[in-house]
Amino acid sequence: MQFEHTPTEILARLDELRAADAPTEGGRLLSYVYDPGVAELHDLAGAAARKAQSLNGLDPTTFPSVAALERDLVGLARDVLADGVDGVVGSVTSGGTESCMLAVKSARDSWRAATGRDDRPTLVIGSTAHAAFIKAAHYLDLRLRVLPVDPDTCRLRPADVRAALDEDVALVVVSTPSYPHGALDPVAEIAEICAAQSVPVHVDGCIGAWVLPWWPGAQDRPAWDLRVPGVASLSVDLHKYGYAPKGVSVLLYRDRDRHRRQWFATSAWPGYAVVNPTMLGSRTVMPIAAGWAVSQALGRGGFAELTGQIAGAVEQLRKVVDAVEGLRVVGDPVGPLLAVATDPDVDETRRVDPHRWADAAKDLGWVLQPQPGRVQSDGTTLPRTTHLTITPVTESVCAELGDALSAAADSVRGVPGATAPAEFVAAAGQIRPEDLTSENCAAVLGLAGLDPEGGLDGPMAELLALIEALPEHVAERLLVEFLARFME
Ligand SMILES: *Cc1c(COP(=O)(O)O)cnc(C)c1O
């Protein structure tokens, strides 16, 4: 067969394209990627994925290896997160968002079955719950009730959950921990309150549930997983701290019937019988095989060792941030995530804006993740922060990273945070939803000095200030326009 380009040329082109990416290994990117810093694991994952390259996860009866891999992953998750609990079942999904959405689908359909109603139940979440639940409510048409969290600890308060419960509530979500601040919600207290009213609780352990079991002092902390009565389901992403390539997560249920309501089946068409545990039809098995291989290689001992490295790095970095005048770690995070905000207790001239700090760190070669401040429904404010996801590889660069974080703070101390131009915000607030066309949005982005074609290479502080200041529906539409035009 005559190729239009040789494999060598094609792969060289791919390398060229990849050269523009943020570095996925080496610890300089502190979000999106989870680098164990072990080259053999990376190679093993690639080799395993390759063996699964031609499979279709659509039909595990035709490809029983798919069932075997998924059974092993669910079994491992059950051993770690549902120790001693009988009857726990689950599925492998394509990622955290899909796990969260399926947990909500199962809860919605269970609520409908139990109540005999076919209208919209309510999904109760804290304001720090992952956006995947906002997406789930949107796609699956549930009413969304967002509870404020304690602005100091960023944890959901049991009393607020109690007050939110009524017969319309299909599911309450808690996070272990939350993505934005690494705050561990009080799972047992909330689950007890919900159980008394027969409302199921989902534990979103997408990011935390594969490190917290091995975190120093884990045995002395109260249980937060499926061992807690009242917890109906739990999600954990293997493409985060399971060190698998993107595309694999596990969703566990205490109860078979709840699990089955996540599924979709139809015989109402003239093609093959459709029986799908997850949202996709044809689906890749590559990340599943890779995640399986990594878990076989590491075992619980390996995960514990890597978690120890993360915990060591977190401890060092907390010390660094605590020593930086003008910054503070938000709340009392447990686990691999840190959110850093301005320290309001120092004089204004000594404060450090976390987004300016992230921009300065980027100039030094370290990519942190700015997060917007938000006013909660009770009027309290969650401050703007910068997020760090710590991985095992962070330990090996900790001293260098710590120096960069201090130097970045020194370079922007006293520089006020960005604010959105008032005229611009006022004008954008006037835009009627029907006028938010692609054309108009592009014009507004231009007015704000944002050029989608340039991407987000420059400072982020101004962009975050815009997101904070604009009405949600406008900000959301502009974000869509920005990214869509970047990709075009
Ligand atoms: C990452 C994450 C999710 C969503 O996961 P994706 O894999 O990005 O779809 C959900 N919840 C939490 C707490 C997360 O950290």
The ligand as a Tripos MOL2 file, in Angstrom:
@<TRIPOS>MOLECULE
LIG
   15    15     1     0     0
SMALL
NO_CHARGES

@<TRIPOS>ATOM
      1 C1        -11.7150   15.6190   38.0850 C.3       1 LIG1
      2 C2        -12.9350   15.6080   38.9350 C.ar      1 LIG1
      3 C3        -14.1910   15.2950   38.4120 C.ar      1 LIG1
      4 C4        -14.4740   15.1620   36.9280 C.3       1 LIG1
      5 O1        -13.6250   14.3590   36.3200 O.3       1 LIG1
      6 P1        -13.1520   14.3510   34.7990 P.3       1 LIG1
      7 O2        -12.3730   13.1090   34.8340 O.co2     1 LIG1
      8 O3        -12.3430   15.5740   34.5360 O.co2     1 LIG1
      9 O4        -14.3360   14.2540   33.9250 O.co2     1 LIG1
     10 C5        -15.2350   15.2000   39.3150 C.ar      1 LIG1
     11 N1        -15.0600   15.4340   40.6120 N.ar      1 LIG1
     12 C6        -13.8820   15.7870   41.1390 C.ar      1 LIG1
     13 C7        -13.7640   16.0700   42.6080 C.3       1 LIG1
     14 C8        -12.7790   15.8820   40.3140 C.ar      1 LIG1
     15 O5        -11.5960   16.2600   40.8200 O.3       1 LIG1
@<TRIPOS>BOND
     1     1     2 1
     2     2     3 ar
     3     2    14 ar
     4     3     4 1
     5     3    10 ar
     6     4     5 1
     7     5     6 1
     8     6     7 2
     9     6     8 1
    10     6     9 1
    11    10    11 ar
    12    11    12 ar
    13    12    13 1
    14    12    14 ar
    15    14    15 1
@<TRIPOS>SUBSTRUCTURE
     1 LIG1         1 GROUP 0 **** ****
